[in-house]
Amino acid sequence: MRKKLMIVPALLMLAMFFAGCTKILEVEPQSNITEEIFFQNESDFEPNLAGIYTVARSLANNVTYGMERGEELISASNSRFTVAWSHNLSEASGAINYSEWYRGIGHCNLLLLKIQDFAFSSNPDLKKKILGETHALRAYFYFHLLRVIGDAPLMLQAVVDENVPLLPRSPASEVMKQIKADLDEAITQFSSVSQFSKNSYPSKYRFAYGSAQAIKADACLWSAKVQGGGQADYEAAITALNEVMQTGLSLNADFKNVTGTRASSNNEVLLAAYYHRDETPGGNYSKNALAFLSLVQGATNIDQIPYAVSSGNGQGAYQISPLSKSLFTNAADKRIPYTWVLEIQPTGPKISWITKYPGTKYSDDRIPDNDVIIYRLADILLMRAEAYAGVNDLANAKADLDAVRMRAGTGEYTGAMDKQTVESEILDERGRELYFENKRWFDLVRFHFGSTINIYEYVPNLKDKTTPLFWPLNATVFANNPNITQTEGY
């Protein structure tokens, strides 16, 4: 079995250590085990960097933040929703502890500090690669956190002793400024290696030039709409996305292969989190959507339903919502069979099972171990369409929108060409194309601030509520840091 750098047996001890270091910005100092074991020579940095990706994968696999608060999911037979889905968040219920984000950030900070002591004279390109990935990872952690809580403590120094800074929340604008700075530095490092090539992807499971440009564009779209950056941010997003378009990606002809083909050999994928039953026990978040045999026994179309034999591998918790299904207005849409399938029992229709991440059917059972996609080309095209619409270049927005629609078999967009309608169509297309890819809530928030929708009317569970769009912090955060204030609105 080919090993991946996302997680390999040799890194299990490192991963266990990373899981235990949760005290960044809290009362207790970060453990100094990393300094004692690692960073003694140049060969220590690569495995340490690989360990940081385990934190990134954990965030990519958490549907609470990117999906549950949206409109995509309803209960199937075994509901596992948190209060985020019902939008009953409060300081006492559903509030978060941000230690996981700062665990990743803290290790990025420490690596960036320690690597300065090493010249990498025999392999200077390796140092540039490590620096590029580390800056991109720190930007990823902060961008994810920014979209969850807004204002956030901006911790950029390594914690190497008991003197842990207890920082207040920095304004979201300052956090975004740092995200962009880290991504610019990552892009500079990636592009400064000898024999640089834009379409070089040493691993689809780790940041590279193209994926750093992708997250930069994503951040610029958020900044343009949520933070009021406007024209300059839209133009920066277009520039970054144009760079991604030069990295040799192509749309899969068959939509089945979008999630059915491993990222390592998938020409559409820029960046993914690696999963495999032998290296990531428990599988990915699609476990919650997979049926198990006793639930679908007797269905007349059981062969069309991806199900696990054991309820440990498929938990039957989620199904596609009527609102998400209603976006698929064209019955000829080739994405439908690979998005959901309606279970038909002798007594009639039952549950609309999600088929986006069907897992792998092994001899003993089906395992939810598809790679979790973070960025892929269709997403890039729709982000660029959104950015073009933001600067009122509706012809180019339509061209990128049509590229995605043509692969889906739904034909070119023929609706009205005013800015509001085109932006609404882009949001709908993202709902179709990127369904169940852990992006929808962030999309809805962005388009809400961009005045395309009113999220309090669009999301069924938000109607007649005033729940803030960012999460509250829980009591542990305040106990560990008296300088932290609660998220506005709680």
N, C-alpha and C positions, 0 to 999 in steps of 0.2 A: 504494500500500500504506500502510495506516495505521500510524504509528509508535507504539511503546510506550515509556514512560519507563523500563522495566526495562533496555533497552539499545537505543540508536539509533546510527546512524553518527556523529553528532556527538559521541558519548561514547566512541568507540573509543580515542582518545588517553588519556582519563581512565581507562578500564578497564585499559589497558596500564600506566599508572602504578600503579593499585591493585594489579595483579598483582605489581609489583616491590617493593612496600613490605612486607617480611615480617619486619622486625626488632624488632617490639614485644616487650619483655621479653627481648631477646637482647643480645649485646654491642654490636652496631653500632646507632647511633641511627636512628630513622625519618627518611626523607628529608624535607627541608624544601621540596621542590618545591611541595607543596600550598600552603604559605603564600606562596610567591613568585608562584604563578600564580593561586590562588584566594583567596577571602576579602578581596578588595580593595573590593568593593561588595556590596550586598544581592543582586544578581542572580547572584552566584557560588555561593550556597548550594544552590539547587535542583539544578543539574547535579552538584554534588559529592555531594549526597544520593542522586541517581539512581545515581551510580557505586557507592555502598556496597551498593546492592541487587544488584550483580553478585556480590558475595561471598556474600550470603544465598542467591542462586540456586544458586551452586556447592554450598553445603551441602545445600540441598533436593534437589539432583540426585545426591547421593552415597549409594548404597545400602549401602556398607560398614557404616555406623553404624546405620541404621534398619531394615535388612532382612536382610543376609547372615547374621547370627548367629542369626536365628530359624529357623522350621521351614518357611517358605513355598516355598523354592526347592530344586530339584535340577538337576543338569546335564541339558542337552538333547543337542546334538551337538558343542558347541564350548565346553567349560567355561572360564569366566573367573573362577571364585571365588578369593578371597584366603584366607589362613589364618584369617580371621575366621569364615568359613563352617564350617571344620573344627574351630574352637575350639582351634587349636594356637598360640595367641598366646603370645609371650614377649618379653623385652627385645630379643632378636635377630631376632624374626620377627613382623611385623604391628604392632610398636610405632609410635606416631604422633608426628608433630611438630605441635604445635598452632598453628603460625604462621598458618594460614589464618583461624582464629577471631580471633586477636588482630590480624590485619590489619584486619578489619572493626571490631573493638572500638576499635582505635587511631584509625581515621578518625571513628568516632562521637565519641570523646573530643575530638578536635581540633575538629570542627564545633561541639560544645556549648560549647567554650571561645571560639571565635572569634565565634560569633553574638551573644554578649553585648555586643559592641562596636557592634552595629547596632540601631537603634530600629525599623526597618520602619514608620516613622510613616505612610507612605502606604498600607500594607497590613499592619496588625498581625496579621490572621488568617493570613497566609502564614507569619509567624514562628512562630505557635502550631502550625501544621500541620507545619512543618519540625522543631520541637522534639518534637512528638508522635511523628513517624515515627522520629526519631533515637533517642529513648529506647526506643521499641518494638524497633528494630533491635538496639540494644545488649542488651536483654533477650533477644531471639531468639538472638543469638550465645552469650550466657552460658548460656541454658537448654539449647541444643544441646550445648555443651561440657560442662556439668554432667552430662548424661545419658551422656556418653561416658567422661569420666575422673573424675567425682566431684569431689573437692577440686580447686580450680583457683586460680591467681594472680588476684587481684581488682585489676585495673588500671583506675582511674577517672580518672586525670589524663592530660592530653595530653602527648605527648613532642614538644618543640619544639627540643631541642638535643641535645648528645652525652650528657647526663646521663640515661641510661636506667635506671629503677629495676629492679633484679634481685630480683623479689618471690618469696617462698615461696608454696606453695599455701595458700590460705585454706580453712577447713572448708566443706564443701558447704552447711552451714546458713547460713553468711555469704554465700555466693554466691547462694543462693536468696533471702535477705533483700534483696539488691541487685536481683535480677530483679524481685521484687514491687514494690520501690520505683520502679524504672524504668517498670514497666507502670502503676502508679498515676499517675505523673507524665504518661505518655503519654495516659492516659485523661482526666486533668484538662485537658491542653492541647487535645485533640480536642474535648472538650465545652464549652470556653470560647470557641470561635469564635462570631462573630455569626451569628444564624439557624441555630444548631446543630440538626441532625437526626440521630437515631440511625441512620436507614436511608440515610444519605448515604455512597456509596462512590465517591469521585472516580476511583479506579482500583482494580480488583480485584487489581492487581499491586503494590500498595503498602499499607502499614499504614493502617488507619483505626480509628474507635472500636470497631466490632464485632470486627475481627480482633485488636485489642489485648486486648479482653475474652476472646477465645477462647484466646489464649496464656496469659493470666493463669489461666484455669480449668485449662488443661493443666498449668501449673506447680503450681497448688494440689493437683491430684490426685497429682502426683509427690511433692510435699512431704507430703501426707497419708499416703501409703503407704511410700515409700522412706525418708523422713526422720522418720516417726512423728508428723506434725503432727495426724493424727486429725480429730476432729469439727470443729474450727475451720477447718481447711483444706477439708474437704468442704463446709461451709456457705459459705465464700468462693467455692468453685468453683460452687456452685449459683447464688449471687447473680450472678456474672459470666456464667454461661451463660444465666440469665434475661434479662440485658441483650442478649446476642447474639440471643435469640429475638425481640426487639423491633426487629430491624434490617431486617425486610422480606424475609427469605429464604424460599424454599419448595423442597420436594423436587421434582426432575424427575419427571414422571409416567413417563417411559421411562428406564430405567437406562442405556441406550445413550448418553444425552446427558450423563451425569455427567462422563465424560472426553472425549466426542465433541464437546461444545460449548465454544467458547472461554470462559474465565472472564469476559471482558468482557461477555458476553451470557448468562451462566449464572446463573440465580437461586438455585442451590444453593451456589455458591462464595463464600466470604468472602475468601480470599487464595490466590493462585497465583503460580508463577514462569512468566514468559512465554517461550514458545519459538516460533520460526518459522524455516523453512529459510533465509530470506534474511538473518536477523539473528543466528541462533544456529547456525552451521555445526556439524555433528556430532550435533545433536539431543540428546534427553534420555536418561535411563537406560534407557528401554524399548528402545533399540537392542539391548541385550543379550538381550532376550526375543524380538525379531522374527526369524522365520525368513528365510532368503534362498532364492531360487527353486530352486537346485539341490538343496537339502535336501528340499523337499516335492514336487519334480517327480514326477508320476505318482500323487499322492494322489487318491483318488476324490472327496474333498470339498475339493479345493484352493481352490474359490471361497469357502469358509468360513474359510480360514486367512489372516490378514493377514501378508503376506510382502513383502520387498523383493526387487527383481531383483538388486541388488548386495549383496555381503557387507559393503560399507562402510556400508550403511544398515541392515542387519539382521544380527546376528551369531550368532543361533541358540544362545546360551549357556545360557539359563535355560528351565526349564519348571516348571509348578506341581507341588508335591510331593504324594504320596499322602495325607499327613496333612492338608494344606490342602483337598484335594478331599473328604476324608472329612467335613469340616465341613458340606458341602452335602448334608444328609440328605434334603432334599425335592426330588424331581426336577422339581417345578413352579417352582422358584426362578428367577425371571426374570433374575437376575444371572448365571447360569451361562454363557450364550453370550457375555457381555461380560466374562467372567473367564478362561475357557479354552475351547479346542476340541481335541478328540482327533483327531489326524491319522490317517486311514484309508488305508493302502496296500493294493494287491491282495493282499499277503501277510498283511494283518491290521493291527490298531491299532499305532501307533508312538509318537509324541511328543504330550504334552498341551501345546500352545502357549498361552502367555498372551496374552489378547486385551484386557486392561484398558486399555492405552494403545496403540491400533492404529496411531497415526500418521496421516498424511494421504497419500492416494494421488493423486499428481500425474501429469501426462502422461508423465513420464520414469521415475518410480520412486515407491515409498512412502518417506516420510521420517518418522522418529520425532520429531515436533514438536508433540505435544499439550502444552498447558500442564500443568505439574506442580502438582497441587493440594496446598496446605499445610493449609487448613482448609475444610470444607464442612459443610452443615447436618446430614447424617446422622451425621457425626463428633460434632457438637455434641450431638445427641440422645443418642448412646451415651455420651458423657462425662457428660452430666447423669444418665443412668440409673445410671452407675457411682457418681456422687456421692450420688445418692439412696440407693442400696444401702449406701453407706458409712455413712449415718446411720440405716440400717434402715427407711427409708421405701420399702418394697418395692412398694407400690401405684403410686407415682409412677415408680419405676424401671421397672416393667412397662409403664406407659403410654408412656414414651419408647422402650423396646425395641420395643413393638408398632408404633409409628409407622414405624420402619424396616422391620420385618418385613412390614407391610401393603403398602408400596411394592414389596417384593420378591415379593409374591404368596405368601408362606409362612404367612399367617394369624397370629393372636394366639398368644402364648406360652401353653402349657397345662401346663407342667411344674410341679414342686414350687415352693413359694413360701418356702422357707427362704433365709436370706441367702447361704449358701455356694453353693447351687444357682443362684440368680438371678445371682450374680456370675460364676459359671462360664458361664452362658448369655450374659451380656453380653460376656465375652471371646470366646466362640465367634462371636457375632454381629459383633463387630469383625473377626474373622478372615475372615468372609464378605464383609461390606460394604466393608471397607477393604483387601481383599487387594491387594498389590503397590502400595500407596500410601506405602511407606517409613515405616511406623509400627509394624510388628509387633514388632520387638525391644524397643522402648521399652514397648509394651503388656505384653509378657511379663515384663519386669523389674518393672514396676509391680505387676502381679497376683501375681508371685512374692513380693514384699515384703508384699503384702496378704494372703498366705496362701491365695489361690485355687488356685494351682498350685505345684508344685515344679519350677522351670524346669530343674533338672538331670535330671529324669525326663521332662519334657514335650518338650524339644528333642532329637531323635535324636542329633545330633552332640555333645551335652553329656553324654550318659549315660556313667557310669563315669569322668567327668572332674571336676576341681576348678578348672577355669579361672575366674578371677575374672570378674565381670560387667562390670567397667569395664576400659578399655584400658590397657596399659602405655605409657609414654613412651619415645621412642627416644633414642639416644646424642646426637643433635644438640641436643636440649633441655638435657641435662645439661652439654654442652660450652659452651653459650651462657649458662647460668645455674646457677652452683654452689649456689644456694640452693634448688633444686628437689629434691624427693624422689620416689622411684619410687612408682607406684600400689601400694596394699597388695595383697599376694598374689603379687607378681612379684619 
